[in-house]
Amino acid sequence: MIDWKNISLKDLAGYLSEELRKEGIDLME
């Protein structure tokens, strides 16, 4: 679970890219 109050943008981007990669989408091409 993410602590939304204390998450950094870098952590958020990493989390979102991981979630998208699970769905077959890669933002970091």
DSSP file (Angstrom, degrees, kcal/mol; ACC not computed):
  #  RESIDUE AA STRUCTURE BP1 BP2  ACC     N-H-->O    O-->H-N    N-H-->O    O-->H-N    TCO  KAPPA ALPHA  PHI   PSI    X-CA   Y-CA   Z-CA
    1    1 A M              0   0    0      0, 0.0     2,-0.3     0, 0.0     0, 0.0   0.000 360.0 360.0 360.0 138.2    0.0    0.0    0.0
    2    2 A I        -     0   0    0      1,-0.0     2,-1.2     5,-0.0     3,-0.1  -0.661 360.0-137.3 -86.3 136.1    1.3    3.5   -0.9
    3    3 A D    >>  -     0   0    0     -2,-0.3     3,-1.3     1,-0.2     4,-0.9  -0.785  22.6-169.0 -87.7  94.7    1.5    6.2    1.8
    4    4 A W  T 34 S+     0   0    0     -2,-1.2    -1,-0.2     1,-0.3     3,-0.1   0.743  78.7  58.2 -63.3 -25.5    0.1    8.9   -0.5
    5    5 A K  T 34 S+     0   0    0      1,-0.2    -1,-0.3    -3,-0.1    -2,-0.0   0.802 117.1  31.1 -73.5 -26.8    1.1   11.7    2.0
    6    6 A N  T <4 S+     0   0    0     -3,-1.3    -2,-0.2     2,-0.1    -1,-0.2   0.362  87.9 119.3-115.8   3.9    4.8   10.8    1.9
    7    7 A I     <  -     0   0    0     -4,-0.9     2,-0.2    -3,-0.1    -5,-0.0  -0.464  53.8-138.8 -74.9 142.0    5.4    9.4   -1.6
    8    8 A S     >  -     0   0    0     -2,-0.2     4,-2.6     1,-0.1     5,-0.2  -0.594  23.0-112.9 -92.1 161.5    7.9   11.2   -3.8
    9    9 A L  H  > S+     0   0    0      1,-0.2     4,-2.8     2,-0.2     5,-0.2   0.877 118.8  54.3 -60.6 -37.1    7.3   11.8   -7.5
   10   10 A K  H  > S+     0   0    0      2,-0.2     4,-2.3     1,-0.2    -1,-0.2   0.926 110.2  45.7 -62.9 -44.1   10.1    9.4   -8.3
   11   11 A D  H  > S+     0   0    0      2,-0.2     4,-2.6     1,-0.2    -2,-0.2   0.903 113.1  50.6 -64.7 -40.6    8.5    6.7   -6.2
   12   12 A L  H  X S+     0   0    0     -4,-2.6     4,-2.8     2,-0.2     5,-0.2   0.924 110.3  48.6 -64.1 -44.6    5.1    7.4   -7.7
   13   13 A A  H  X S+     0   0    0     -4,-2.8     4,-2.5     1,-0.2    -1,-0.2   0.907 112.3  49.6 -61.5 -41.6    6.5    7.2  -11.3
   14   14 A G  H  X S+     0   0    0     -4,-2.3     4,-2.0    -5,-0.2    -2,-0.2   0.919 112.0  47.9 -63.2 -43.2    8.3    3.9  -10.4
   15   15 A Y  H  X S+     0   0    0     -4,-2.6     4,-2.3     2,-0.2    -2,-0.2   0.932 113.5  46.9 -62.4 -47.2    5.1    2.5   -8.9
   16   16 A L  H  X S+     0   0    0     -4,-2.8     4,-2.7     1,-0.2     5,-0.2   0.898 110.8  51.5 -64.5 -40.3    3.0    3.5  -11.9
   17   17 A S  H  X S+     0   0    0     -4,-2.5     4,-2.3    -5,-0.2    -1,-0.2   0.887 110.1  50.4 -65.4 -37.0    5.5    2.2  -14.4
   18   18 A E  H  X S+     0   0    0     -4,-2.0     4,-1.7     2,-0.2    -2,-0.2   0.930 111.6  47.7 -63.3 -45.2    5.6   -1.2  -12.6
   19   19 A E  H  X S+     0   0    0     -4,-2.3     4,-1.0     1,-0.2    -2,-0.2   0.914 113.6  47.3 -62.8 -43.1    1.8   -1.4  -12.7
   20   20 A L  H  <>S+     0   0    0     -4,-2.7     5,-2.8     1,-0.2     3,-0.4   0.873 106.8  57.2 -66.6 -36.5    1.6   -0.5  -16.3
   21   21 A R  H ><5S+     0   0    0     -4,-2.3     3,-1.3     1,-0.3    -1,-0.2   0.871 102.2  55.9 -62.5 -35.5    4.3   -3.0  -17.2
   22   22 A K  H 3<5S+     0   0    0     -4,-1.7    -1,-0.3     1,-0.3    -2,-0.2   0.824 107.2  50.4 -62.4 -30.5    2.1   -5.7  -15.6
   23   23 A E  T 3<5S-     0   0    0     -4,-1.0    -1,-0.3    -3,-0.4    -2,-0.2   0.430 127.1-101.9 -87.7   0.1   -0.5   -4.6  -18.0
   24   24 A G  T < 5S+     0   0    0     -3,-1.3     2,-0.5    -4,-0.3    -3,-0.2   0.648  85.3 120.9  90.6  16.0    1.9   -4.9  -21.0
   25   25 A I      < -     0   0    0     -5,-2.8     2,-0.6    -6,-0.1    -1,-0.3  -0.956  42.6-165.4-115.0 128.1    2.5   -1.1  -21.3
   26   26 A D    >   -     0   0    0     -2,-0.5     3,-0.6     1,-0.1    -8,-0.1  -0.935  11.4-179.2-118.6 112.8    6.1    0.2  -20.9
   27   27 A L  T 3  S+     0   0    0     -2,-0.6    -1,-0.1     1,-0.2   -10,-0.0   0.715  76.4  68.4 -77.1 -20.8    6.5    3.9  -20.4
   28   28 A M  T 3         0   0    0      1,-0.2    -1,-0.2   -11,-0.1   -11,-0.0  -0.040 360.0 360.0 -95.7  33.6   10.3    3.7  -20.3
   29   29 A E    <         0   0    0     -3,-0.6    -1,-0.2    -2,-0.0    -2,-0.1   0.491 360.0 360.0 -71.8 360.0   10.9    2.8  -24.0
